[in-house]
Amino acid sequence: MLVCTGRLLHVARVLSCRARIKQFMSSVSGSGDDDLANAMGKRDTWENFYKTQSEQGTKQFDWFVGYEEMVDLVSPYLRKQRKPHKAHVVALDIGCGLSNVALQMCLSSNEPMRIVCADIVMTPLETMRQQYQSTRGVVRNSESHLLFTMADASQLPFRDGYFDVVLDKGTTDVIIRSSRGSDLAKTVVQESLRVLRGGGHLLQFSDEDPDIRLTLLNGVTRGVRATVTFKEISTSHGMEYFMYVVQKEN
Ligand SMILES: C[S@@+](CC[C@H](N)C(=O)[O-])C[C@H]1O[C@@H](n2cnc3c(N)ncnc32)[C@H](O)[C@@H]1O
């Protein structure tokens, strides 16, 4: 019964997210698909979106899939990174928005985690920082922590090889839709790989079909020592997404 209730609550939450995405789409779409595609690649669109969310008191909002649906997929990559001489698993969530994923990973991990949440807009970072501060008491490993920084995923302010894992849920998806989309998306993947250590993983959660996304990922990794794989994820609300994994080799 508990499981059933939890599942119903989860489905209700996902449906409410979908309604909000739909509302968001119609608020930015102007007159057509091209306008929408361009708008989603612009920083102003996201500033306005998060301003509205903040005015409405929204504290959390996950694109595509939430922590519950991702945890089993992501955890093996976080554990695999652990090296005896390293104090933390170090991860970066690019275009984190109001996603709950990094926060939940930080709170529930037995391993000490250091996760940097980055977005091109400040408002969601402030909201997430407040949430994080209010949950510090329940973090499972007291060595774990979250950091928040405003950053453009196409010009990441981190040194080469700093991260074990880079997470990108829906961010390349929106960047690719802007007018300079394919070039920018290529740069975002290159930047993600630059800041990853050898052996680290870029995990992209996306609704983009493999025939398109693999062209991007295989193109960027051509000539670089990296392997690209993907798997399909069917969610509880009947939608299909993909998890793309790029492993940067040592
Ligand atoms: C579709 S939302 C995904 C948010 C979050 N990852 C999630 O799964 O709920 C895209 C996010 O990317 C951010 N974004 C857009 N362009 C960006 C860029 N160039 N660099 C960093 N973040 C960006 C937006 O502000 C927004 O928060």
PDBQT file of the ligand as one rigid body, heavy atoms in Angstrom, charges set to zero:
ROOT
HETATM    1  C1  LIG A 301      15.798  21.981 -19.398  1.00  0.00    +0.000 C 
HETATM    2  S1  LIG A 301      16.452  22.821 -18.034  1.00  0.00    +0.000 S 
HETATM    3  C2  LIG A 301      17.140  21.470 -17.102  1.00  0.00    +0.000 C 
HETATM    4  C3  LIG A 301      17.325  21.811 -15.649  1.00  0.00    +0.000 C 
HETATM    5  C4  LIG A 301      17.815  20.645 -14.774  1.00  0.00    +0.000 C 
HETATM    6  N1  LIG A 301      19.052  20.082 -15.271  1.00  0.00    +0.000 N 
HETATM    7  C5  LIG A 301      16.769  19.563 -14.668  1.00  0.00    +0.000 C 
HETATM    8  O1  LIG A 301      17.027  18.440 -15.087  1.00  0.00    +0.000 OA
HETATM    9  O2  LIG A 301      15.685  19.823 -14.148  1.00  0.00    +0.000 OA
HETATM   10  C6  LIG A 301      17.913  23.557 -18.756  1.00  0.00    +0.000 C 
HETATM   11  C7  LIG A 301      18.776  24.323 -17.753  1.00  0.00    +0.000 C 
HETATM   12  O3  LIG A 301      19.977  24.731 -18.431  1.00  0.00    +0.000 OA
HETATM   13  C8  LIG A 301      20.290  26.047 -18.020  1.00  0.00    +0.000 C 
HETATM   14  N2  LIG A 301      21.136  26.601 -19.102  1.00  0.00    +0.000 N 
HETATM   15  C9  LIG A 301      20.759  27.009 -20.337  1.00  0.00    +0.000 A 
HETATM   16  N3  LIG A 301      21.827  27.387 -21.047  1.00  0.00    +0.000 NA
HETATM   17  C10 LIG A 301      22.915  27.186 -20.245  1.00  0.00    +0.000 A 
HETATM   18  C11 LIG A 301      24.314  27.382 -20.406  1.00  0.00    +0.000 A 
HETATM   19  N4  LIG A 301      24.839  27.844 -21.538  1.00  0.00    +0.000 N 
HETATM   20  N5  LIG A 301      25.130  27.083 -19.375  1.00  0.00    +0.000 NA
HETATM   21  C12 LIG A 301      24.629  26.617 -18.187  1.00  0.00    +0.000 A 
HETATM   22  N6  LIG A 301      23.316  26.408 -17.983  1.00  0.00    +0.000 NA
HETATM   23  C13 LIG A 301      22.473  26.688 -18.990  1.00  0.00    +0.000 A 
HETATM   24  C14 LIG A 301      18.952  26.738 -17.847  1.00  0.00    +0.000 C 
HETATM   25  O4  LIG A 301      19.034  27.886 -17.036  1.00  0.00    +0.000 OA
HETATM   26  C15 LIG A 301      18.147  25.587 -17.225  1.00  0.00    +0.000 C 
HETATM   27  O5  LIG A 301      18.265  25.609 -15.825  1.00  0.00    +0.000 OA
ENDROOT
TORSDOF 0
